[in-house]
Amino acid sequence: MFNSYLTCTKFRFFIWGFSSSTATVALTLVVFAVISGTTLANVISDASKLLIAANDTTAHASCATSSVGSAEALVSNLFAAINTAKCELTNASQWPADFADEALREGLEKYDFVIVGAGTAGSVVASRLTENPRIKVLLLEAGEDPPIESEIFTLSSTLHHSPYTWTDFGEPNPNCCQGMQQRRCYWPRGKMVGGSSSMSGSIFLLGNKEDFDRWRLLGCDKWSWEEMKFLYEKALKASQHEVVDKPVGTVVLNQFDHLEEHNELAQLMLNASSELGLRYISDLSDGTIVGYTDAIPANIEMGRRMSVAKTYLGQVSRTRPNLHVIKKAMVTKILFSSDNSRAVGVEFILRNRHRLKVATMSEVLLAAGAINSPKLLLQSGIGPSEHLKALRINQIADLPVGNNLHDHGMLPLILKFGREINLPSSMAEPQSVADYFLRQTGPLAASISIMGFINTNASSSSQYPDLHLVSHTIVPAGTADSFKFLQLRDEIVAGISRAADNKSLLQIYGSLLRPLSRGKVRLRSADPQAPPLIYNNYATESADQLTLLRYVRFVQRMCTTAAFRNYGLQLLHVPIEECDRLPYDSDDYWLCYIKYLYIGAWHPVGTCRMGAYTDSHAVVDQRLRVRGVNGLRVVDASIMPEITSGNTNGPTTLIAEKAAVMIEDDWKEELT
Ligand SMILES: Cc1cc2nc3c(=O)[nH]c(=O)nc-3n(C[C@H](O)[C@H](O)[C@H](O)COP(=O)(O)OP(=O)(O)OC[C@H]3O[C@@H](n4cnc5c(N)ncnc54)[C@H](O)[C@@H]3O)c2cc1C
């Protein structure tokens, strides 16, 4: 999920069909503004100025009447410097070389391990396994290297609905996403090296100590908090003690740069939360988090994304002859031995044209993410027998693949300002662009990220929060139309605009940290190219609805603090016809609101659930081996039995770290 400026306001940046049309350019600039929490009005005006200049052919004619050359040279140098810096950002050498041409020319040898998906998990596992030069790995990725908008992380929202995204929509469900276009939830994931972490908000959290205690109670006793913390420290340590002759994968963590202008909003939120008795969190990695903070660790360096794909994989792959990476390689099937007992390789389509097979001597490792890993298992005959039978897919194993789909989800609440607040300068200003490319500073390199972890259950003083408050971004007066980026239906956006009454708005999103509602992933058809069926059940369990109700009441309590009253902040009544038949502010009203506006947080997990041998809901065992077959593991976010308390990229990185250790351990004798 995007957070704050970027991460949490994600739903506002959808750019459908990012084209070069005038309207789209203007829209894009508006999106930049929303991402950064900057002044939409300023950006719209910047956008119109730029567009007028671009369309005005006389602009060039009215250039300086004469020059002896030095001024022209300076301007040309500036353009050249910016252009060089831009190219440097997308320098191919930061990503693995593509082995595809060689594979087509000479065919593929056998590998010890074939990994499907070069997202977060695939990058980490490939990197760790190939630290041992005797282990030969092939990494297959459906996408290509990330484009420049992924590098400039404040622009990554513009990757939505592009070829770099798997753009899937959930099946209609009358109980959720009713306020969205076509009444369907949106399920994007990254389709490029780095996977979803190449388009994410870059927030890197560990989760709560109790998350892993719960995993233990579910029979996963090898997955304790202590173990996760150990892996986390191992990952960080690598960066602090770089070994020059043997580079190691590592997690780069920095806080987002804040602009001076961000401080007023940060202070407002921190003051209000403090009035409600919430402490300031200075260390989000200590495993017990209740409170509010603007100190958020992210995979960022100097305004650039430093995904684990870049640091673990990109930085080492070109020095490792035992690691081959093939891009634009869409894996369509896992291949099994003649008695169906062992995975022996995979089939894939290269560059949409060439159908290839590759064999593995040890294992196939699935790291295609929580939607595509179960999809691939189902396509290959591992899944619920009735579903496979209906699609006439030869069954290899009857397992609950695709069940247990869950996500944090997000409920936007909109508040109206009684008076104006400071807004950061625009990303679209030429000065901002120059600052970013020449010095990696300014609005394009900075972002405000504020988050709160609260325990909405008043009867409990536990440090185990049940709600994550994210986003906290301002929608300046007159720009409520930008809520279209939430993919809300037109009449709802128009209603927000009317209710805003030309005042600036503050939006806050609440995410369930421990949702109980579960959906599932299934196949639409036996054709591997067909998009999956995603049955989302956001907040259909009444316990989830009650937590969200308590979140609404919490934000209402925030409105009573001196900090909020000072800005005249009040909840906006969003007109929704069905809900407005109920008394406003009653519990029933808010339950109706939840049905319309509780939407995805893009943190899918759980679809290849890990569990004990006795757990009939488990797809993989504690060593991540798919039950009932040999030579096959799932090593990504799908294995989480329950989602962790916070953004999921950090835990997925650590799952992959642990997977690599277990795989090496299991093959120690054969591979030494
Ligand atoms: C827009 C967005 C914002 C997010 N923001 C944050 C955030 O700020 N912080 C955070 O912690 N988490 C965030 N997340 C979630 C986080 O990115 C994921 O939890 C994490 O990336 C999951 O890692 P993974 O390896 O399981 O899957 P992914 O990273 O999605 O990787 C899967 C990879 O497999 C490839 N693949 C899929 N199918 C095939 C196939 N058949 N053949 C070959 N390759 C295939 C995909 O192209 C992709 O590269 C965000 C997610 C999204 C979508």
Ligand as a Chemical Component Dictionary entry (heavy atoms), coordinates in Angstrom:
data_LIG
# 
_chem_comp.id                   LIG 
_chem_comp.type                 NON-POLYMER 
_chem_comp.pdbx_formal_charge   0 
_chem_comp.three_letter_code    LIG 
# 
loop_
_chem_comp_atom.comp_id 
_chem_comp_atom.atom_id 
_chem_comp_atom.alt_atom_id 
_chem_comp_atom.type_symbol 
_chem_comp_atom.charge 
_chem_comp_atom.model_Cartn_x 
_chem_comp_atom.model_Cartn_y 
_chem_comp_atom.model_Cartn_z 
_chem_comp_atom.pdbx_ordinal 
LIG C1  C1  C 0 0.445 -0.112  -5.204  1  
LIG C2  C2  C 0 1.007 -0.873  -4.048  2  
LIG C3  C3  C 0 1.561 -0.180  -2.989  3  
LIG C4  C4  C 0 2.121 -0.865  -1.912  4  
LIG N1  N1  N 0 2.747 -0.173  -0.900  5  
LIG C5  C5  C 0 3.380 -0.845  0.084   6  
LIG C6  C6  C 0 4.164 -0.173  1.068   7  
LIG O1  O1  O 0 4.332 1.045   1.053   8  
LIG N2  N2  N 0 4.771 -0.917  2.030   9  
LIG C7  C7  C 0 4.625 -2.271  2.083   10 
LIG O2  O2  O 0 5.168 -2.875  3.011   11 
LIG N3  N3  N 0 3.907 -2.940  1.171   12 
LIG C8  C8  C 0 3.311 -2.271  0.154   13 
LIG N4  N4  N 0 2.637 -2.965  -0.805  14 
LIG C9  C9  C 0 2.570 -4.434  -0.705  15 
LIG C10 C10 C 0 3.924 -5.081  -1.057  16 
LIG O3  O3  O 0 4.454 -4.501  -2.220  17 
LIG C11 C11 C 0 3.728 -6.596  -1.234  18 
LIG O4  O4  O 0 3.291 -7.122  0.008   19 
LIG C12 C12 C 0 5.005 -7.332  -1.632  20 
LIG O5  O5  O 0 5.576 -6.790  -2.786  21 
LIG C13 C13 C 0 4.678 -8.813  -1.864  22 
LIG O6  O6  O 0 5.818 -9.453  -2.357  23 
LIG P1  P1  P 0 5.693 -10.781 -3.244  24 
LIG O7  O7  O 0 7.068 -11.178 -3.577  25 
LIG O8  O8  O 0 4.795 -11.714 -2.551  26 
LIG O9  O9  O 0 4.915 -10.308 -4.577  27 
LIG P2  P2  P 0 5.332 -9.235  -5.658  28 
LIG O10 O10 O 0 6.292 -8.261  -5.104  29 
LIG O11 O11 O 0 4.067 -8.686  -6.218  30 
LIG O12 O12 O 0 6.096 -10.070 -6.771  31 
LIG C14 C14 C 0 5.503 -11.026 -7.613  32 
LIG C15 C15 C 0 6.296 -11.051 -8.916  33 
LIG O13 O13 O 0 5.966 -12.217 -9.649  34 
LIG C16 C16 C 0 5.774 -11.879 -11.010 35 
LIG N5  N5  N 0 4.870 -12.873 -11.588 36 
LIG C17 C17 C 0 3.566 -13.079 -11.285 37 
LIG N6  N6  N 0 3.071 -14.098 -12.003 38 
LIG C18 C18 C 0 4.080 -14.570 -12.763 39 
LIG C19 C19 C 0 4.183 -15.616 -13.706 40 
LIG N7  N7  N 0 3.139 -16.420 -13.989 41 
LIG N8  N8  N 0 5.377 -15.821 -14.327 42 
LIG C20 C20 C 0 6.443 -15.034 -14.042 43 
LIG N9  N9  N 0 6.397 -14.017 -13.144 44 
LIG C21 C21 C 0 5.226 -13.795 -12.507 45 
LIG C22 C22 C 0 5.182 -10.493 -10.954 46 
LIG O14 O14 O 0 5.300 -9.820  -12.184 47 
LIG C23 C23 C 0 5.986 -9.867  -9.829  48 
LIG O15 O15 O 0 7.170 -9.301  -10.279 49 
LIG C24 C24 C 0 2.075 -2.295  -1.902  50 
LIG C25 C25 C 0 1.502 -2.991  -2.972  51 
LIG C26 C26 C 0 0.986 -2.290  -4.046  52 
LIG C27 C27 C 0 0.391 -3.053  -5.198  53 
# 
loop_
_chem_comp_bond.comp_id 
_chem_comp_bond.atom_id_1 
_chem_comp_bond.atom_id_2 
_chem_comp_bond.value_order 
_chem_comp_bond.pdbx_ordinal 
LIG C1  C2  SING 1  
LIG C2  C3  SING 2  
LIG C2  C26 DOUB 3  
LIG C3  C4  DOUB 4  
LIG C4  N1  SING 5  
LIG C4  C24 SING 6  
LIG N1  C5  DOUB 7  
LIG C5  C6  SING 8  
LIG C5  C8  SING 9  
LIG C6  O1  DOUB 10 
LIG C6  N2  SING 11 
LIG N2  C7  SING 12 
LIG C7  O2  DOUB 13 
LIG C7  N3  SING 14 
LIG N3  C8  DOUB 15 
LIG C8  N4  SING 16 
LIG N4  C9  SING 17 
LIG N4  C24 SING 18 
LIG C9  C10 SING 19 
LIG C10 O3  SING 20 
LIG C10 C11 SING 21 
LIG C11 O4  SING 22 
LIG C11 C12 SING 23 
LIG C12 O5  SING 24 
LIG C12 C13 SING 25 
LIG C13 O6  SING 26 
LIG O6  P1  SING 27 
LIG P1  O7  DOUB 28 
LIG P1  O8  SING 29 
LIG P1  O9  SING 30 
LIG O9  P2  SING 31 
LIG P2  O10 DOUB 32 
LIG P2  O11 SING 33 
LIG P2  O12 SING 34 
LIG O12 C14 SING 35 
LIG C14 C15 SING 36 
LIG C15 O13 SING 37 
LIG C15 C23 SING 38 
LIG O13 C16 SING 39 
LIG C16 N5  SING 40 
LIG C16 C22 SING 41 
LIG N5  C17 SING 42 
LIG N5  C21 SING 43 
LIG C17 N6  DOUB 44 
LIG N6  C18 SING 45 
LIG C18 C19 SING 46 
LIG C18 C21 DOUB 47 
LIG C19 N7  SING 48 
LIG C19 N8  DOUB 49 
LIG N8  C20 SING 50 
LIG C20 N9  DOUB 51 
LIG N9  C21 SING 52 
LIG C22 O14 SING 53 
LIG C22 C23 SING 54 
LIG C23 O15 SING 55 
LIG C24 C25 DOUB 56 
LIG C25 C26 SING 57 
LIG C26 C27 SING 58 
# 
